[in-house]
Amino acid sequence: MKIRKKDKVRVISGKDKGRDGTVEKVYQKSRKVFIPGINVFKRHLKKDPKTNQGGIVEFSRPLDISKVMLICPKCKKPTRLGFKIEKQKLRKKKLRYCKKCQEIID
């Protein structure tokens, strides 16, 4: 996947469109990312003997990866990513780069 943990991203669709955040966790199998404070839902909970607390609780849910775009650290704009293969002595290294300013991100 092109988006990784600790990347700054912008939401491009949905109820949080235009908001920025930092990716905290990436779920590769379901192609989702968790961004704290984004995609917040409310849930009604019953009083529990463990917590002794009930009521309405807010929590964030993971967001589909197609709804976010990476913000380039150099040009500070949401951008698509590309990959470049850099050949080193005995091995190849796959690097991400910004499609707008051609700056390597990794």
Stockholm file with secondary structure:
# STOCKHOLM 1.0

chainA/1-106         MKIRKKDKVRVISGKDKGRDGTVEKVYQKSRKVFIPGINVFKRHLKKDPKTNQGGIVEFSRPLDISKVMLICPKCKKPTRLGFKIEKQKLRKKKLRYCKKCQEIID
#=GR chainA/1-106 SS CCCCTTCEEEECSSTTTTCEEECCEEETTTTEEECTTSSEEEEEECCCTTTCCCEEEEEECCEEGGGEEEECTTTCSEECEEEEEEECSSSEEEEEEETTTCCBCC
#=GC SS_cons         CCCCTTCEEEECSSTTTTCEEECCEEETTTTEEECTTSSEEEEEECCCTTTCCCEEEEEECCEEGGGEEEECTTTCSEECEEEEEEECSSSEEEEEEETTTCCBCC
//
